[in-house]
Amino acid sequence: MSLPTNPTLCVLGCGTMGRAILSGILDESNVAKAIETPTLIPKKFIACVSGEESAQRIKEAFNDKITLLIGNNVEGVKEADIILLCTKPQVAKTILTEEGMQKALENKLVISILAGVTIDQLKEWVPSSTRIIRAMPNTPCMIREGMTVLSCPTNCSKDDRSFSVWVFSTLGRARILDEKHLDAVTGLSGSGPAFACVVLEALADGGVMMGLPREVGLELAAQALQGAARMVLKTGKHPAEIKDSVTTPAGCTIAGLLTMEDGKIRSTLARTIQEATQVASTLGNEKKLNQFVYLLYQRLQQVLFFFKKKKKLKVFFLL
């Protein structure tokens, strides 16, 4: 089923990310910059929240630009053509299966940003006529410098895909990939800002150690990372090419780079993404989570046995 000419958008669970998405869509100057502007743009917006505190934040952010519903998810979905699912993953099933919701969801488009909850899982909670698109945004979306990857099943129309990409391109960059890649996307793009902040902080610490004020060190480190990232995105050059352009023979850059290589920073960061991806695959999947916990327990037992064998540590481990 196609979207109507003037669709209504309902945000279920309008928290931090939900407000960021609404802000991006409602900012006309920002919308003009977005890629793949769809022919169908929402004319009415509904935000569903569970409490007065969340409602107050929405009122302060949007005034009368949206319709606000407190504790009435079914009514919001009934009125909408597109539902943006931004609830906590652990309450999604309860919300989507509450009385009256199945009827309200018929022939609607649901865009889910729930980490670890697959399209197949969502299909179990909604009518067969409901189209589902899964999106993985990251926190820089809140300042419209985000990266979002979407997965669109074959039953979604061209308008569904175009609209979904447009929504998230108002918050930064957006692209479509097969759902099988979304765990890796979560590990790299979703968790990546946290990993980047560790690198940023470490660079700033180095500056402080060499005499720079803390605020100056943070500014220089942040701008260096931002500038390097923008060079990669805007020029299309490989990071190694940009690195080599800064690295002069017998200079300070090559000295620093060799120190980084001594510390195995490449493999450490790559393994960081690998580990984050493995954990991401267990989110929303109780069976996988139990398997992961068991493997983690086995690994811990091996480490403890090693120390005990080397007589470096007396270990008593009880389950």
Buried (B, 14 or more C-beta within 10 A) or exposed (E): BEBEEEBBBBBBBBBEBBBBBBBBBBEEEBBEEBEEBBEBBBEBBBBBBBEEEBBEBBEEBBEEEBBBBEEBBBBBBBBBBBBBBBBEBEEBBEBBEEEEBBEBBEEBBBBBBBBBBBBEBBEEBBBEEBBBBBBBBBBBBBEBBBBBBBBBBEEBBEBBBBBBBBBBBBBBBBEBBEBEBBBBBBBBBBBBBEBBEEEBBEBBBEBBEEEBEEEEBBBBBBEEBEEBEEBBEEEEEEEEEBBEEEBEEEEEEBEEBEEEEEEEBEEEBEEBBEEBBBBBBBBBBEEBBEEBEEEEEEEEEEEBEEEBEEEEEEEEEEE
